């Protein structure tokens, strides 16, 4: 962010030192349990950022295929920290006003700040966040579990061996070979009878998508997520026109960063995938959910590779959406925090105040 803008905000909104909440930014390295391969590349570790605001906590997901770095997050958060130190977070209107007056900056940084403020809000009032939002755990849908792109069909068999009773699986595709992607999907459906979707992470060209998606029609997929590159939303409308009517539903992910993208994709996709790190946090996600609903789109709430901090924050909105993909902590060698529980796709939120996240024992 331009330092001159931060300096202007410092002068316009001077901080009060009385009862100020300390703001910190620290690295949050996450070692993966297994190499996680998607169309963007293979990861064995993710280096996220942890934000604390008083006793509130938030996480900035920093996948290597996104442009934001830890230093970007640190610079932004430190530059706006004076706006956060004396917020009356027991007042939801003050919380919203604080989030809306934050200057433009990296979405993961804003998402982490948003999570921490919501955490403080719940802790001040002594209630879990989902209850403050007027939601119920009873309406949270089952989450999918994502399988990384296998090295071979035999490797896929190994991945599936312990998951055949799982209610909802997501296959990561975009291997670089469309025929291999189709073979992965067919091989899975031969063995697995539950809900199945695929996520290409923009790994196909338009021509490849036009060829591959109709071929998946007989495989009873819930949807195909982000089949094409997210560079041009007009290409989604062309894809929609080129596909036969008897095709799986389309969900946009990387193509949806904010409200404007939802408007642009109306009529081209059946739904969108919202992630806190993409859109800037819980407040922004609520706005996107409302807009998507008004346009008759289905909504998925997804995740990056994250700890239980960010995943639990997202899960508090679970009752508002059709689909969940909040399995990121299951891919970690060790989750440094404890929050939501994930039992074969069934998510249970903690009843502790705020996000309900605590350090793992």
C-alpha positions, 0 to 999 in steps of 0.5 A: 500500500502507498505509505502516503495513504497510511500517513494520511489515515494516521493523521485523520484517525489519531489513536487513543492510548487509553485501553489500547489493544496491542496489535501483532503480526507473526509468521505462521508456518504450516507443514503439510501432512503430504505434498498437496498438488493442484493446478497451481503447483505442489506445496509441502509447507504454507507460510501464513501470517497470524494477527493478534488484536488484544485477545482476538486472533486472525489468520492471513492465508498466503498461498504461493500462487497469490501475490501477497507476501508476509511482509505485505501483511505486516506492513499493512497491519502495522500501518493501520494498527492505530485504527484498531487499538481503541475500537469499541468492539462490543458495539457491532456498528462500531465494528462494521464502521472500523472495517469499512474505514480501513484503506485498500490493501491485501485481502488476506491482511484485511481478512485476518484483521476482520477475524480478530475483530469478530473474535474480540467482539464475541469475547467481549459479549461472552458468546460464540460468533455464530450466535451473535450472527443469529445463526444455528449449527443445525443448518451447517452443511457437510463439508467436502474433503479435497484430494490433491492431484494424484501422481497416477491412478494407482496413487488415486486408489491409495488416496481413496481407500480410506475415504469411500465412506466419506459423504462428499469428496472434491477431486483436484484436477488440472494435471496438465493432461485433460485425459488424465483428469477425466481418467481420475474422475472416472476411476473415482466414480467407479469406486465412490458412490457419494457426492462428488465434485471436481476443482480444476483451479483454472487448469484448462483452456476454454477448448479443453473445458468445452471438451472435458465438461460434457464428458463428465455429465454421466459421472453425476458430479455436483459441480465443476469448479473453476475449469478455466483461467480467471483472467477474463470473466467474459470467457465464462459466458462464452463457455456457458454458451458452448456447453450443452445444456446437459452439463454439470453445474459450474462454480467460479472460485478464483474468478470471484474476488469481490462483489463486482465479479458476482455481477459480471458472472451472473448467468454464466455460472450456477454458483460461487466459492467465497473464501475469507482470504480472497474477499477480505473477511467475515463482513465482506463474505456476508455481503457476497453471500447476500448478493449471490442469493439475490441473483439466484446463485448457490454459494460455497464457502471454501478455504486455503491451506489454513489452520483452525483459526481461519477455518473456524472463522469461516465455519461460523458462516456455514449456516448461510451457504449451500456447500462447504469446503473447510478441510484445510486443517486436515492436510496439516502435519500438526494444527497449532490451534484447536477450534472447529471439529471435522468428523467425516465432513460434519462440522461442529463449532466450539461454544467458546466465545468469539471464534472459539479458537485456542492453542492446540494442546 
